[in-house]
Amino acid sequence: MWPDGIVGSISHTDSLCVSVVAAEDRFHAVGIDLEQNSRVTPELFSMLFTQRELAVLDRLALEKRFNFIPTLAFSAKEAFYKFCSPEKYFDFLDVEIEFNSHIPIFRVRLVNPKNVPVTGEIFYGRWGRFRDHVLTVICCSANATYVSKPL
């Protein structure tokens, strides 16, 4: 999809689009996702989220200010999927998203590492909100090593 020596990712909604590109000698991979808030409905939760993630969503559901969290969790999984490689399928339940809703960082933890086409166990990304959208991005610099640390 990208020219030799370039890595990139693209995402869009009905009203916005976003892309990111980088030189492969600087970044091994990038993934970006953009989602309109509130499009991830409770009917989809069991297909998208692990039991641990569902417990967090249940706890936060009582607070209206966190109504973007299901969209954030889904978007982070989408960005990670694009980061790994869009040609290699794995299930949304193969990874778990952890986040602190007060800082714009998320952590991806591999639940079923054999199913995911990437080396490592923990990956970090960033998120933000723009109007009624959630944006997530994850990248791996050419000389990066990932270390697990609490959020």
RODO-2510 file (C-alpha; in nm, 4 decimals, decimal comma):
residues 151
     n   res          X          Y          Z
     1     m     0,0000     0,0000     0,0000
     2     w     0,2854     0,2399     0,0793
     3     p     0,5964     0,3029    -0,1338
     4     d     0,9177     0,1215    -0,0395
     5     g     1,0816     0,2815     0,2608
     6     i     0,7574     0,4370     0,3879
     7     v     0,5166     0,3228     0,6590
     8     g     0,1775     0,4779     0,7092
     9     s    -0,1789     0,4489     0,8249
    10     i    -0,5064     0,6140     0,7331
    11     s    -0,8516     0,6443     0,8894
    12     h    -1,1742     0,8316     0,8237
    13     t    -1,5295     0,8912     0,9383
    14     d    -1,8187     1,0460     0,7476
    15     s    -1,6853     1,3954     0,8144
    16     l    -1,3097     1,3731     0,8883
    17     c    -1,0028     1,1882     0,7672
    18     v    -0,6522     1,1533     0,9039
    19     s    -0,3294     0,9913     0,7909
    20     v     0,0234     0,9517     0,9151
    21     v     0,3337     0,8549     0,7180
    22     a     0,6947     0,8089     0,8205
    23     a     1,0269     0,6921     0,6842
    24     e     1,0777     0,3238     0,7590
    25     d     1,4327     0,3867     0,8804
    26     r     1,2848     0,6071     1,1550
    27     f     0,9678     0,4080     1,2358
    28     h     0,9031     0,0371     1,1879
    29     a     0,5273     0,0760     1,2028
    30     v     0,2465     0,3241     1,2663
    31     g    -0,1257     0,2836     1,3230
    32     i    -0,3904     0,5532     1,3467
    33     d    -0,7647     0,5433     1,3958
    34     l    -1,0409     0,8015     1,4057
    35     e    -1,3890     0,7193     1,5355
    36     q    -1,7020     0,9220     1,5868
    37     n    -1,8020     0,9125     1,9521
    38     s    -2,0924     0,6908     2,0613
    39     r    -2,0930     0,4673     1,7512
    40     v    -1,9671     0,1737     1,9578
    41     t    -2,2911     0,0545     2,1152
    42     p    -2,3434    -0,1941     2,4011
    43     e    -2,4725    -0,4544     2,1519
    44     l    -2,1167    -0,4780     2,0130
    45     f    -1,9321    -0,4932     2,3444
    46     s    -1,9090    -0,8736     2,3746
    47     m    -1,7442    -0,8978     2,0301
    48     l    -1,4992    -0,6144     2,0957
    49     f    -1,3992    -0,6249     2,4608
    50     t    -1,2544    -0,8803     2,7027
    51     q    -1,4195    -0,9512     3,0372
    52     r    -1,1645    -0,7293     3,2084
    53     e    -1,2403    -0,4417     2,9696
    54     l    -1,6144    -0,4941     3,0163
    55     a    -1,5718    -0,4591     3,3930
    56     v    -1,4000    -0,1225     3,3424
    57     l    -1,6715    -0,0089     3,1000
    58     d    -1,9413    -0,1087     3,3503
    59     r    -1,7709     0,0877     3,6255
    60     l    -1,7346     0,4002     3,4079
    61     a    -2,0827     0,3779     3,2529
    62     l    -2,2322     0,5496     3,5545
    63     e    -2,0372     0,8683     3,4831
    64     k    -2,1646     1,0613     3,1795
    65     r    -1,8306     1,2364     3,1310
    66     f    -1,6779     0,9019     3,0348
    67     n    -1,9289     0,8189     2,7592
    68     f    -1,6425     0,8276     2,5055
    69     i    -1,4530     0,5388     2,6712
    70     p    -1,6024     0,2516     2,4626
    71     t    -1,5136     0,4463     2,1478
    72     l    -1,1636     0,5104     2,2832
    73     a    -1,1081     0,1409     2,3614
    74     f    -1,2337     0,0319     2,0185
    75     s    -1,0285     0,2975     1,8401
    76     a    -0,7122     0,1943     2,0269
    77     k    -0,7667    -0,1657     1,9131
    78     e    -0,8186    -0,0482     1,5542
    79     a    -0,4982     0,1604     1,5639
    80     f    -0,3069    -0,1380     1,7033
    81     y    -0,4476    -0,3648     1,4313
    82     k    -0,3258    -0,1207     1,1639
    83     f     0,0073    -0,0894     1,3468
    84     c     0,0596    -0,4660     1,3334
    85     s    -0,0334    -0,5093     0,9689
    86     p    -0,3705    -0,4828     0,8027
    87     e    -0,3000    -0,7972     0,6009
    88     k    -0,2828    -1,0200     0,9112
    89     y    -0,6122    -1,0754     1,0913
    90     f    -0,6473    -1,1208     1,4652
    91     d    -0,9490    -1,0898     1,6918
    92     f    -1,0375    -0,7864     1,9010
    93     l    -1,0375    -1,0179     2,2042
    94     d    -0,6699    -1,1076     2,1435
    95     v    -0,5637    -0,7706     2,2863
    96     e    -0,6670    -0,5682     2,5875
    97     i    -0,6617    -0,1924     2,6207
    98     e    -0,5714    -0,0269     2,9486
    99     f    -0,5952     0,3467     3,0000
   100     n    -0,6243     0,6246     3,2478
   101     s    -0,9023     0,8574     3,1332
   102     h    -0,7137     1,1564     3,2758
   103     i    -0,3967     1,1230     3,0658
   104     p    -0,3854     1,0728     2,6869
   105     i    -0,1944     0,7428     2,6880
   106     f    -0,3223     0,3892     2,6389
   107     r    -0,1522     0,0546     2,6769
   108     v    -0,2139    -0,2490     2,4590
   109     r    -0,1561    -0,5822     2,6292
   110     l    -0,1500    -0,9024     2,4256
   111     v    -0,3985    -1,1525     2,5689
   112     n    -0,3259    -1,4199     2,3048
   113     p     0,0271    -1,3394     2,1812
   114     k     0,0401    -1,6335     1,9367
   115     n    -0,2523    -1,4854     1,7425
   116     v    -0,0996    -1,1384     1,7034
   117     p     0,1676    -1,0819     1,4338
   118     v     0,4023    -0,8665     1,6408
   119     t     0,6886    -0,9216     1,8831
   120     g     0,6431    -0,7834     2,2321
   121     e     0,3835    -0,7955     2,5066
   122     i     0,2992    -0,4352     2,5913
   123     f     0,2656    -0,1419     2,3521
   124     y     0,1826     0,2222     2,4194
   125     g    -0,0163     0,4723     2,2196
   126     r    -0,1678     0,8153     2,2565
   127     w    -0,5241     0,9362     2,2268
   128     g    -0,7098     1,2609     2,1934
   129     r    -1,0573     1,4007     2,1404
   130     f    -1,1584     1,6407     1,8667
   131     r    -1,5163     1,7656     1,8488
   132     d    -1,7250     1,4465     1,8664
   133     h    -1,4376     1,2191     1,7590
   134     v    -1,1711     1,0089     1,9272
   135     l    -0,8261     0,9771     1,7679
   136     t    -0,5715     0,7093     1,8597
   137     v    -0,2192     0,6540     1,7317
   138     i     0,0514     0,4003     1,8037
   139     c     0,3984     0,3783     1,6521
   140     c     0,7261     0,1963     1,6912
   141     s     1,0477     0,3853     1,6294
   142     a     1,3263     0,2009     1,4520
   143     n     1,5273     0,1677     1,7743
   144     a     1,2402     0,1178     2,0239
   145     t     1,2144    -0,1384     2,2959
   146     y     0,8930    -0,1738     2,4922
   147     v     0,8887    -0,2020     2,8679
   148     s     0,5826    -0,2596     3,0787
   149     k     0,5118     0,0158     3,3283
   150     p     0,1925     0,1103     3,5103
   151     l    -0,0279     0,3878     3,3757
***
